[in-house]
């Protein structure tokens, strides 16, 4: 099966254009294929096949001379085959969004009508489109890294 290079290139483009960082903060994205189950290895990659698990690591570094106030790290979960894998976010205190505007703590919940009754149910993690971490104030010269794993379920067209 042909490796899906363009899908990851699209993911990287979406990721690089969606970060919420002050201007003195440099953002570096790395993508790793997760190899193995017992002795897990992270192999740098720009390609993936359906079924592959990719770990995205995003480092925010404050190169300014003053603290970067209220820094938030945002990691999109691209539509068209990529799905967030629950419990892989680090730091674990993460918020998610279905639209990139409204965020709430993971796991997301929503109200639905079932048999004429309004109930609250968990939103499947496969529907998450963005992850966000509150990094707080990032001191000058300091860096913070967030990471999460996602699975490529199908090739995007």
C-alpha positions in Angstrom: 0.0 0.0 0.0 1.3 3.5 -0.9 2.5 5.5 2.1 0.4 8.5 2.9 2.9 11.4 2.7 0.5 14.2 1.6 -1.8 13.5 4.5 0.9 14.1 7.1 2.1 17.1 5.1 -1.4 18.5 5.4 -1.5 17.7 9.1 1.8 19.5 9.6 0.5 22.5 7.7 -2.7 22.6 9.7 -0.7 22.2 12.9 1.8 24.9 12.1 -0.9 27.4 11.2 -3.1 26.8 14.3 -0.8 27.4 17.2 -1.8 30.0 19.7 1.5 31.4 20.9 2.8 34.9 21.7 5.1 36.4 19.1 8.3 35.8 21.1 7.4 32.1 21.4 8.8 29.7 18.9 6.8 26.6 18.1 8.4 23.3 17.0 6.4 20.3 15.9 7.8 16.8 15.6 5.9 13.8 14.4 6.9 10.2 15.4 5.6 6.9 14.3 4.9 4.7 17.4 6.5 1.4 16.7 5.9 -1.7 18.9 3.6 -2.3 21.9 5.9 -3.6 24.7 9.1 -1.8 23.9 7.7 1.3 22.3 10.0 3.2 20.0 9.3 6.6 18.5 10.6 7.0 15.0 10.7 10.4 13.3 8.3 10.4 10.3 6.6 12.5 7.7 4.6 9.5 6.3 2.0 7.1 7.7 -0.2 4.2 6.6 -3.7 3.7 7.7 -3.6 2.0 11.1 -0.3 3.8 12.1 -0.1 5.6 15.4 1.6 9.0 15.3 2.8 10.9 18.3 2.9 14.7 17.8 5.2 16.6 20.2 5.0 20.4 20.2 7.5 22.5 22.0 6.9 26.1 22.9 10.0 28.1 23.7 10.0 31.6 25.0 12.9 33.5 23.2 11.7 36.8 24.6 12.9 38.8 27.6 9.6 38.8 29.4 7.2 36.0 30.4 4.8 34.9 27.6 1.5 35.4 29.4 -1.3 32.9 29.3 0.3 30.7 26.7 -2.0 28.1 25.2 -0.8 25.1 23.1 -3.3 24.0 20.4 -2.9 20.8 18.5 -5.5 20.2 15.7 -6.7 16.7 15.0 -7.1 16.8 11.2 -10.4 15.5 9.7 -10.3 12.9 7.0 -8.9 9.9 8.9 -6.8 11.1 11.9 -8.3 10.3 15.3 -7.1 11.3 18.8 -6.3 8.3 21.0 -7.8 8.9 24.5 -5.5 9.1 27.5 -2.4 9.8 25.4 -2.2 13.6 26.0 0.6 14.9 28.0 0.3 16.8 30.2 -2.9 14.9 31.0 -4.9 18.0 31.9 -6.1 18.7 28.3 -9.2 20.3 26.8 -10.8 19.3 23.5 -13.0 20.9 21.0 -15.2 19.8 18.1 -15.0 23.2 16.3 -11.8 25.0 17.5 -13.9 27.6 19.3 -15.5 26.0 22.3 -13.2 23.9 24.6 -14.0 21.7 27.6 -12.1 19.2 29.8 -11.7 15.8 28.3 -13.8 13.7 28.1 -16.2 15.9 26.2 -19.9 15.5 27.0 -23.0 16.5 25.1 -26.8 16.4 25.7 -28.8 14.2 23.3 -32.4 13.1 23.0 -33.0 9.3 23.5 -36.5 7.9 23.6 -37.9 11.4 24.2 -35.5 12.0 27.2 -32.6 14.4 27.3 -29.5 12.6 28.5 -25.8 13.4 28.7 -23.3 11.2 26.9 -19.6 11.2 26.2 -18.5 12.5 22.8 -16.4 9.8 21.1 -12.8 10.9 21.0 -12.8 10.2 17.2 -14.9 13.4 16.9 -12.4 15.6 18.6 -10.9 18.2 16.2 -8.6 20.1 18.5 -6.7 19.6 21.8 -5.5 22.5 24.0 -3.3 22.8 27.0 -3.0 25.9 29.3 0.8 26.4 29.7 0.3 29.5 31.9 3.0 32.1 31.9 6.1 30.8 30.1 9.3 32.4 31.6 12.0 33.9 29.3 14.4 31.1 28.0 12.0 28.4 29.1 10.2 25.7 27.0 7.2 23.5 27.5 6.3 20.5 25.4 2.9 18.9 24.9 2.2 15.7 23.1 -0.6 13.4 22.0 -1.0 10.3 19.9 -3.3 9.9 17.0 -4.2 7.1 14.6 -4.5 7.4 10.9 -7.7 5.4 10.3 -7.9 6.0 6.5 -6.2 7.9 3.8 -7.5 11.3 3.0 -8.5 12.1 -0.6 
